[in-house]
């Protein structure tokens, strides 16, 4: 029912009317004074508009449609439905009663007005009562007029020289508007003696321009409205639809709009607001007699992307699947006669999986396919024609020479071959599964250690060159092809591995990141825990063993969980460019002792001399006792063909174990229950669930077997997490691990239950993912300066604790920024501790401007925020001397923090009372101009005051407004006898060595009061 005035009767009293207004919905918003949102308008934080019957408020600068971008961490905030739109009848409410409470009238009487509103369907409101007083000689009060600025012409992006037409008007409820006056940045530019007018303005320069319309009525009362127009630099050719933060190859007109919409969101079909990415493996092709999982088995209508696993780096540094013409090559030379749906498409020159992928893409054009290169077993080598592994060096030697330098020739060859490969076989992009370009020793496949460990110092640098070269080659090819090719990665999620990957500088080249947020616990060590916890619980035995929870510098942050990895990547990319990984397989242990139903117990291999290669190294690193036999259906084999115990099973097999079903397929997978007791279904597999970690597991008390699983409950919660945090979607390994129940056989087998669950929840939510990069609460300055930033000189591997790189800033602007304060956001993946590195020759002021840590002091159950804000003040705290940072100069700051980060982002620099953004982050802002006055007062050495104090220039005396400071070792700052300090505008002199606050002890004397 539409809202309307319920009572229009007037009570005559001293020639004044009393009005009652009823509204049907409690949450309704009065939209009468809100402009209607129009395509192409620019709005800033606080602007309110109406669109499609609802009111919205802008959170920051935006030109997006509020109806589509009002979700969590998006550009608009939904205020509520306009009072003219109500979905169903509700009892009316008296939300406005005039005259207001306490109004004064004549005649010397007192009047009480009670009102009950009744709507046209008979529902009544609660009563509203006001008291008014009546006395003599009160004149009616003139109501102020209302001003309105509308844009009858506004380009979608206002650039220098563009014309903007303003429609100006005023209304007056008890009179008439007699004059209009429009100011631009407080200077009048237009006036009219009428109730409406128009004004055409031409954008003169880059920057923010504030316009205020003042309307005057016939009694001299005024009303105002203000609007801001942002004049930005013209968009680079080809950057339409480009996701925020994605690197654009110089000089290339990349057709981003072939993949992304005008807001930079990937186009995946009307029913796919988020990504559902499945890995499809080449080896489940039926050639070994086991059941196949073919392209026609993929639930094409439920997914958005298929990653084909795997191609590899061959001996010539090119992308390869082996000989494409070799008999039985599953990618390009295999057929499946008699399998319905697996018939080849004759229009392609090859058969195999690649033929079927392209055949089904014709039927499902919104689904994209990517070739995944590498993987655990093929990062440093590949499998030859006879099935044995060739330790060729793979990614390690292709990217990095033996001396640690970049192998540019190898990278160039690989990048060109990647383009040729996807264009030959119809893929939409390349997915790099390089495990791992980390400087941490012994990370990755143990067979690669002789090659990878020798190159650790150069892996990060060559990785960045690889990803940039791939991005550029794909963009160049995409321009010619008229489509944008995707570049993605499968990334590690462990804080240990990521500590060796610097600040993941290569992420800017990626369309999105697939986090491998699984394999967080397994039989490579003895700690029995979750394969893929969503949140930390504070109980992880591995983290506890290494003192993570008790080391003060970590501030209780547990890093073996999905949420930690998401926060880590939020420092560098928007939430929509992050997909979390979900395992469609299990990890498990046997002979577990301790723990709660096995969880956080121990399962060390009894004979530690028999540990698998690369495990059991070090006194505290016992290798684990992996589950085997019927609890290890999807097992790998070692070099001599023996089963590798790991508790690895597809989820459909885990479902059968959980339900006590002795399945029909054991012999097909090589199990012999007639002769091997380990292959016999024994005991009961009881399901347990960790509500905090969001992780189920199976516990067989008779066998002491622990299997970490995923199921509908954990999947649903993880999908909700993706929606609630604005993430891009999910990725899972692998499609063949999902399940359905086969009622004919009475058992679970390959299916699509979990994938369908994700599809349904994403589709039903109707919420688009977040495209805003960085901290949504960051206030963008009005000007920018050209200051470049690099992070470098990371110590290698285990020497990088605490993490202690060099932050380098170069002043390319024309402003002297000596002594300025540089602030920036870092993700909460690290603790809120930021210091000068103790090796530094000088100690610049470093501080935590905003602490984003959880109030509880840990991340149990997830992080409450996304960012800290740190700062570096360019003043040497050991003497209070400004660090020179004039035009052309570079300042280097050796910093120290304790857990890995990406970024930093949202840089600002403060000097002489002005705050500037960095031009490379906010190119749309105008160039900054120098400020006129020094604000002073920053921690760690700004100077303040005027004149002298006992002959000493006050301007040379350090200002320390906050106490205590800390020195290079983290100890409280100190002064020695004779040191002067300006504290709260009082100059103190130290009598002797002291670390007390000036003015609070006998260690100080007062020299002067300012």
Order of alpha helices (4+ residues) and beta strands (2+ residues): beta-beta-beta-beta-beta-beta-beta-beta-beta-beta-beta-beta-beta-beta-beta-beta-beta-beta-beta-alpha-beta-beta-beta-alpha-alpha-beta-alpha-alpha-beta-alpha-beta-alpha-alpha-beta-beta-alpha-beta-beta-beta-alpha-beta-beta-beta-alpha-beta-beta-beta-beta-beta-beta-beta-beta-beta-beta-beta-beta-beta-beta-beta-beta-beta
